[in-house]
Amino acid sequence: MRYRTRVTAPAALLGTVAALSVAAPAHADPETGAPGPETLGDPVFPSLGNDGYRVLAYHLDLAYDATTRLVDATATLTLTTTQELSRLSLDALGLDVHEVLLDGVPAAREQAGEKLRITPAGPLAARTTATVTVTYTADPRAALAHTAWVPTPDGFAICPQPNTAHTVFPCNDHPSDKADFTFRITVPAGLKGVASGRLVSTEDLGDGRTAYCYRSREPIATEIVQITVGDYVIKDRQGPHGLPLRDVVPTARATALEPALALTPNLVSWIEQRLGAFPFETYGLLPCNNDASNAFDFTGLETQTLTLYKPNFLLQAEKSIGSHMMHELVHSYFGNSVSPAAWSDLWLNEGHADFYGLLYRYERGWADSLGLTTMEARMKDTYARGDQWRKSSGPVAAPNEANLFDSQRYLGGVLVLYALRQQVGESVFGAIESTFLERFRNASASTADYIAVASEVSGADQSGFLRDWLYGTKTPRMPGHPDWTVTPVSSALRQPQNRTDGHWHDNSATL
């Protein structure tokens, strides 16, 4: 199906819950209203997302109780309908829902699997605006089939990618439906609440609690929202061109982590020279206070404006972490500013992040995990594995749920970008990158969109070339390297790592 790009919300929708309220929508003829589809038809996660509406804005109001370690919350969604709806649904799992209001009026609700079905008193007309308010309680420690919660001794962080934001708040949990976000996080004395975006107010509630309010300047996909509570110190520093940098660091580890945090300004300068001005209002790192192997299954996660890390990773020397820090920073452009239209487009995120992360590594003379020190050497090695990976993991742009995050999406994606650069030349490749980022900024884009931009900017039809690289079952010839060969498929060759035992594996070549 065709995935939707974001519809920009009016400025009035960017404030608090009060500012999010709108007039009650007109009702449709009961004879014509129909339930909204409970899927967006994603090829990797076919049950994820909901259709019949688009979310304009979320306001999340969360209060953390340090005694019970529970979160009492209210999620207010402002949405527009795209069809007449007798019922709509949100993605939700593990949330103890107390009440649902539609434009301030109680609405019938039903939990069906991972869907929260909401039935208004009368059907909603197409192309109207409505406010849905869900009051609920969540337990960050709850045992669920999958969860975004990362419990810590002093609070929590969240790791929503790819399909678990709806264990934290009810939502349309798909990156094709990006929205504006505001947050209000209430915490007891001694703790701080932090979220994606920038702090807009702090309120002493007079009962030993403080409420922190954040707003994101740009829309966010649900899978890269960050909300965290803990005993943190906020470290502010200035990036290039006055960009505010903000790190959220466990107080007890702040001194030890400072050498890694201090690397960010130079990292931002390097990537801005290649991809343009940083696309968001701030950037920083969140080394959350949990190093457990099962805390989350990534070394780092590019939650918008605040990259999530395990602290111990950042305690290593620069040559061991700098390339991966660049990988996560690049996601601010590919993955966050421009989100995937479908999860099968993940290679656009991970291939680009590894491409620039490896360039950064080799420019500094740091050997990679194979002992190689140039992009050409690494791509020759990856090229040789091409047919094996296509057999065991499918084409680069055709993943399934089990192999979504294996090496084919990372290094396989890098190989596609390297081939394109060989085909069109470095300057044209750079123009393709900048045009794609500008055209789809704050929206979602597909593999087809990238192919179209590559053809337009290069002045030649690149669709056959790129489709062979992205969807072919055999590895194409590498432009400029007629001597490169592909190793015949053999069961003895090491395959890309896949999802096993219910966990995702981080296969970035920048590690």
N, C-alpha and C positions, 0 to 999 in steps of 0.2 A: 504494500500500500504506500501511498505518498505520505511522508511524515511532515508534520506541521512545524514551521518556524514560529518563533515567538511573536506574539502581538504585544506591543509596548503598552504598559499600563499608564493611564493618566497620572499626573504628578500627585493628585489628591489621594491616590491609592498607596502611596509610599510611606504613610505615617503609621500611627498607632491603630489599635483596634477601632477606636472611635472614628478615625479617619477612613477606615475601611468599610464602614457601613454605608449601604446605598438603599435607595427606595425599593420597595417590594416589586418583584417582576410581574409582568402581566401573565395570566394563565392561558394555556392553550386549550383547545377543544379536547375534552377527554377522549373523544373518538379517535383523534389522530396522534396523541402523545404516545411515545414508545419508550421502553427502558433504554438507557444509554448502553452501548456495547461495553462489556467488561474486559476489553483488551484493546491494545493499539496495534496488534498484529506483528509484534517484533519477531524476527526469525529466530533469535536465540532464546528469548524469554516470551513465548507466545501468550502467557497469561498476565503479563505485566502491563500496567497502565490501563486507562479507561478513556472511552471516546464519548462524544456528544457534548463536550465542553472543553474550554481551555482555561487554565488557571492564570489569572493576572498577577495575584499577589498572595503571599502567606504572611500572617503575623503569628509567631509562636511565642507563647507566654508560658515559661516553665519555672516551677519552684522546686528546688531540691531540699529534701529533709535529710540532714546528716545522721539523724538517729535511726530512722527507718530505712534510709538510703533509697527511698522512692521518689518519683518525680510526679507532681501534680501539674497538669498542663491544660492549656486551652489553645487549640489551633483554629485560626480564623482564615478561611480561604475566600478570596474574591474571585469569581469566575464568570465567564461568559458562555452561554450555551451556543452550540453550533447546529442544534436541531431541537425539535420539540421533545421534551423529556417528561415521561411519567415517573421515571426513577433515574437516579444517578448513583454512581459508585465511586468510592475512593479505595486505594490500596491501604490496608491496615492489617497488622499482625501483632498479637501479644499486647494490645492496648485494652485496658479495662475502661470501656466507654461508658460514661455516666449520662450524657445528654447530647443530642444533636439539635441545633436550631437552624432553620432556614429563614433568613431575613428576620431573625429574632423570634420566630414562631416555632415551637417544638415540632419536629418531624419524626415520622416513624423510621425506625432503623432496624437493620438485620445484619448480623455478622455471618458471612458465608465464605468459609475458607479464609483467604487473604483479602477479601473484599468487604468493605463496609457499605451496605446498600442503604440509600436514603430515599424515602418516598415522601414527597411534599403533599400537602392537602389537595392540591390540584396541579396538573402538569405545568411545567415551565415552558413558555414560548421560546422559539428559536431566536437567537441574536438578542438575548436579554442578559442583564447582569444580576447576579445573586451573590449573597454572602452566606457561607456555610460555617457554622461554629460548632466545634466538637470539643467537649470537655471530657478529660480522661485521666487515668493514672497509669504510669509505666514503671516497671521494675527493671533497671539496667542489668540485674543479675539473673533475670528469668532465663530458663532453658527453653529455647525456641529452635525450630528447624533451621533457622538462620537469623542472625541479628546484627544490627549496626552498633549496638552498645559496646563500649570498651570500659568495663568497670575498673576503677583505680582505688587505692586505699583512701583517697581523699575526695572522691567524686566519680567523674566519668569523662570520656571523650566519645566521639562517634566516628564510625568507619562505614559509610553507607554503600560504597561501590561494590557490586554493580546494582543490586536489587534488594537492598535492605533498609532504605530510608524510612519505609513505611512501618518499621518496628519502633521508630522514634516518634513519628508524627503521621497522621493520616494525610495522604497526598496522591497526586497523579504521578506515580513513581516511574517516570521515563524521561530521558534527557531531551526528547523532542518537545517537551512541554515545559520550557524554562519559565521562571516567574521571578518577580521582585520579592525580597524577603526583608522583614524586620523581626527582631528578637527582643524579648524581655526575659531576663534570667535572674531569678531571685535566689539568693544563697545566704546561709548563716554567716556569722562573724568568723573571720579567719580564712574564708574562701573567696575566690573570684569566679565570676561567670563571664565567659568569653564566647563570641560567635563570629562567623564570617562577616566581613564588612568592617565598618568603623564604629567606635563607641560614640554615641550621640548624647547620652545622659547617664548619670549615676544618681540613684535616689536612696537616701538613708530612710528606711521605713520606720525607724524609731523603736523597733522591737528586737534589735540585735540582728536584723537582716538588711541586706542591701540588694537593690534591683539595678542591674546593668542593662542598658538598652543599646542595641546595635542596628545598623541599617546598611544594606548593601547597595552601592551605587549602581551596579549592573545586575542583571538577572542571574539566577543561579539554577542549575539543574539539581534536582533533588539528590542525586547520587554524590554530589560534592559539597553538600552543606556541612558546616562544622559547628558544633555546640559543645562546650566543655566547661566543667566545673572542677576546681581543685585549689590546692595551696600553691598559687602561682605568683611569680614576679613578672611584671610586664617590662620588657626591655625595648626601649625605643631608640632607633638610630635613623640616620638619613641615608637614603639611597641616591642614585644619580638623578639629576634634575629635580632634587627636592622630594623625591618619592618617599613618603613615610614608611619605614620598615618597623614591624612590630613582632617581637618574639614572645611567646607565652611559655614560660619555663618553670618547671618544678623548683620551688624556692631552695630546697636542699641541694639541688644539682646545678644551680645557676652558674657558679664559678667554673665548674668542670666543663660545662657545655659552651662557655663563651668562645673558645677558639673556633668551633664550628659555626656558631651564629655569626661571627665576625666576617665570614666568607661571603655572605649574601650580597653586599653592595657590589663587589667585583663580578659576581656571577650575573647580576642584573645588567650591569654595564656591557658585559660580553654578549648576552643574548639580545639586548636592545640594538646592538650594531648589526645584527643579522635579521631580526624579526620586527624591529620597530619599537615604539614606545610601549612600556609595560601597560597592559590593558586594564588594570584595576587600580583602585584607590589606595591600596596598601598591599604589602606582602610580608610574610614572616614564617617562622617555624613553630610548631607545637610538638616538642618532645614530651608526649604525655607520660604520666608517671606509671607506666606498665611495660616491663620488658619481657613478659611471659611469652613463650613461643606461640601460645594459642590466643593471645590478646587480639591480634588481627593478622591476617595472612599476607601482608605486604611489608616490605622494608619501609616504604613511605607511601602516603596517599595524598594526592593533590587537592585536598578540600580547599574550596575557593578562598583565596587571600591568606590561608593559614595551612601550610602543609604539615600533615600528621607524620610523626616519626616515633620510633622507639628510641629512648635516650641512649642506650648503649651503642647503637650504630653510630651516633654522632660523636662519640668519644674517641673515634679512630683518627689517624693522621689524615691530612688533607688529601693525599693521593689515593686514599682508600674510600673517601666519601664525596670528593668534589664532583666527579662525573655523575654520580647518582643525584646529588643535589641539583645539578644542572638538568637532569632528566625531569625531576619533579617541577622545577621552575618552568621548563618548556611547556608543561601541561597548562600553565596559565594561558598560553596562546592556543595550543592544540589540545582540546579536551574540555577546557573551561570557557574561554571566550568563545571559541567555536566548538560546540558540543556535537557528539555523534548523533545523526538522525535515527540510527538504529544501532543495536549492539554489534551487528555484523560489520559496522564501520570502525570498530575499535582500533584497527591498524593505523588509522589516521592519527589517533592519540599516541599510541605506544610506539609506532614506527618513527614518528617525528621526534618524540622525546628521546628515544635511543639514538637517533641520527645525530642530533645536536649534542647529546651527552657524550657520544663517542668522539665527535669532532673536538669537543672541549678536552677530553682526555688525551687524545693523540697530539693535540697542539702543545700540550705541556710535557710530552714525552713519557707519560705514565703508561706502562704496559698494561694490557687488559688481562682478563682471567686466563686467556690462552697464551699469554706472553707476547702478544703481537703489539706493535706500536704504530701502525698506520691504518687508516680506513681501508685502503686498497687491499692490504693483507687480510684484514678481517672479512671484507666482502668476498674475497676469493675463497676463503675457508667456508663462509656461509653459502656461497654459490654452489660449492661442491656438495653440500647437504640438501640442495633444493628439492630434488625429486623424492628423496626419502621423507622430508618433512611434508611435502604435498600428499604423499601416500598415507602417512601416519597421522597427519593433523589437518589435512585438507588444504585447499588454496588459502592464500593470505587473507582474502576478504570474504571467506565463507566458513567462519567458525561455528561450533555448536557450544552448548552450555558447558560440556565437559572440558573442552580444550580452548575456551575463550581466552585465557590468560597464559597460554604457553608461548614458547619461543617463536613460533610462526608469526604471531601478531607483533612481536617486538623486533627481533632480528630479521625475520622475513619481511616485515614492513620496511626496515632500514634498506634491505636489498632492493626493494621496489623503488624507493626514493633515490638510491644510488644509481640505479639503471636509468631512471628518468633524467637525472642530472647528466649522466653520460650521453644520453640521447639528445638533449637540447642545449647543453652547455651550462656553465655555472651561473652566468649572469641571467639567462632566461629562467633557469630554475629558481633563482632568487626572486625574480619578478612574479613567477607563478605563486610562490609561497606568500608574498606580501599581498597580492591581489586576492587570493583565497581568504586570508585572514581579515582583510578589510571588508570584503563583500559579505561575509557571514559572521561578522563580529556580533556578539550578544545573541546569536541564533544557533540553530543546529544545521549541520550539513552532512551530505551523504558522500559515498565514494563516487557516485555519478557526478555530483557537484564538483568534486576535485578534478575528475577527468575532463569535465567541460571547461573549467578554468585553465587547465594545462593546455588544452587544444586552442582555446582563445588566445592566450598570452603567447604561446609559441608560434602561432600562425600556421599550425599544421594539425591535422586530425590525429590526436594521440589516443583515441579510444581503442583501436585495435591493439596497439602496443601495450597500453596499460591494462586492458582487460586480459591479455595473455599473461601478464605478470601477476595480476591480482586473482584471476579465476581459473587459469589454466591448470591442467593436471601434470604438465611437464614444464620444466624450467626453460624459459626462452634463452636465446643467445644473449650474452652481455655486450652491449655496444662498447666498442673501443677495446675489448678484450677477447679477440677470437681464439686465443690460446686457452681460455678458462674452460674447464671441463666439469661435468656433473658426475659424481660417483654413482654407479648403478645401485638401485635399491637393494638393500640387504637387511634381513632381520637382525643381523649382528651390529648394524650401525645404531648409535645412540639416538633415540627419538627425542623430540621436544617433550619437556615435562608436562604432564596433564594434571587435572584435578583428581586427587585421590583422597580417600577417607574423609570426604566432605570439606576439604580445605583447598584454597586457592594457593598457587605457587607463584612467586615473583620471579620472572624469567628475564628481567632486564639485563642486557649485555653491559650496562654501565656499572653493575655491581662487581 
